[in-house]
Amino acid sequence: MLTEYEKIQNHLAKYCFLVDSGSVGEIVDLFWDDATLEFNGLHVGEEAIRACYTDWAERLKAPVEGLRHLLHMPVIEIESSHARSYSYADADAHSRRQGKPIQNRAMFEDKLVKRDGQWRFIERKIIWMRGINETA
């Protein structure tokens, strides 16, 4: 039997696996219908979040291969049916055109809510950080 902490940790890890190899619909299912996503703008509600990930998949995911998100150990704070999570992630892949490696870093700031026994994002903020090989 998983603890609430472990359920949230699994939810965060599932997000990384789905953005690497899942469908837009599977990613959107990790969010409540009334959720907000701050990633290349503010997206409120299921349809706006779906549109954001559809655009991301076409513009940023399709041109790469071997996409892999690595989630670092999150800080998770739980209070009843609400939780906050803070974590770092590294993402790497190869450009399909040039074959060159791509390395990105980000920080996730999340609020999750448990409804009907299930944890999902109610707010997710993705903060891009300069890549390791990028200059200022």
C-alpha positions in Angstrom: 0.0 0.0 0.0 1.4 3.3 -1.0 1.6 6.3 1.3 0.1 9.7 0.1 3.7 10.9 -0.3 4.5 8.0 -2.6 1.3 8.5 -4.6 2.3 12.1 -5.3 5.9 11.1 -6.1 4.6 8.5 -8.6 2.3 11.2 -10.1 5.3 13.5 -10.7 7.3 10.6 -12.2 4.4 9.6 -14.4 4.4 13.1 -15.9 8.0 12.8 -16.9 7.4 9.4 -18.6 4.3 10.7 -20.4 5.9 13.8 -21.8 8.7 11.6 -23.1 6.6 8.8 -24.7 2.9 9.3 -24.0 0.1 11.1 -25.8 -1.1 14.7 -25.2 -4.3 13.2 -23.8 -2.4 11.1 -21.2 -0.5 14.2 -20.1 -3.7 16.3 -19.8 -5.3 13.5 -17.7 -2.7 14.3 -15.0 -4.5 17.7 -14.5 -7.9 18.4 -13.0 -10.4 20.0 -15.4 -10.1 23.3 -13.6 -6.3 23.3 -13.3 -3.9 26.0 -14.4 -0.6 25.5 -16.2 2.1 28.2 -16.4 4.4 27.1 -19.2 5.0 29.4 -22.2 2.1 31.5 -20.9 -0.8 30.9 -18.6 -3.3 28.1 -19.6 -6.5 27.7 -17.6 -8.7 24.7 -17.8 -8.5 21.4 -19.7 -8.9 22.7 -23.2 -6.2 25.4 -22.8 -3.8 22.9 -21.2 -4.5 20.4 -24.0 -3.8 23.2 -26.6 -0.5 24.0 -24.8 0.7 20.4 -24.9 -0.5 19.9 -28.5 1.6 22.9 -29.6 4.6 21.8 -27.5 4.4 18.3 -29.0 4.4 19.7 -32.5 7.0 22.4 -32.1 9.4 21.0 -29.5 8.9 17.3 -29.1 8.5 16.2 -32.7 11.9 17.5 -33.9 13.9 15.5 -31.3 14.4 11.8 -30.6 15.3 10.0 -27.4 13.6 12.5 -25.2 14.2 11.7 -21.5 13.1 13.7 -18.5 15.0 13.0 -15.2 13.1 14.1 -12.1 15.2 14.9 -9.1 13.9 14.1 -5.6 11.0 16.4 -4.9 10.1 18.2 -1.8 6.4 17.3 -1.1 4.3 19.0 1.6 0.9 17.4 2.3 -2.0 18.9 4.2 -5.1 16.8 4.1 -6.3 16.7 0.4 -3.9 19.4 -0.8 -0.2 19.2 -1.5 2.7 21.3 -2.8 5.7 19.9 -4.6 8.9 21.5 -5.7 11.4 19.6 -7.9 14.1 20.0 -10.5 14.2 18.1 -13.8 16.8 17.6 -16.5 15.7 16.8 -20.0 17.9 15.5 -22.8 17.4 14.4 -26.4 19.0 14.6 -29.8 18.0 16.9 -32.7 16.6 14.8 -35.5 18.0 17.2 -38.1 21.5 17.8 -36.8 21.9 14.9 -34.4 23.4 17.2 -31.8 22.6 16.6 -28.1 20.1 18.9 -26.4 20.1 19.4 -22.6 17.5 21.5 -20.8 16.8 22.1 -17.1 13.7 23.2 -15.3 12.1 23.6 -12.0 8.5 22.4 -11.3 6.3 24.2 -8.7 3.1 22.2 -8.2 -0.1 22.2 -6.3 -2.0 19.0 -6.3 -5.4 18.1 -5.0 -6.8 14.8 -4.1 -10.4 14.2 -5.3 -12.2 10.8 -5.3 -9.0 9.2 -4.0 -6.8 10.5 -6.8 -4.0 13.1 -6.8 -3.8 15.4 -9.8 -2.3 18.8 -10.6 -4.5 21.8 -9.9 -1.6 24.2 -10.6 1.7 23.5 -12.4 4.4 26.1 -13.0 7.3 25.1 -15.2 10.3 27.4 -14.9 12.9 26.9 -17.6 16.5 27.3 -16.5 19.5 28.0 -18.8 21.0 24.8 -20.1 24.4 23.6 -18.8 26.2 24.3 -22.1 24.5 27.7 -22.7 26.3 30.9 -22.1 24.8 33.9 -20.4 
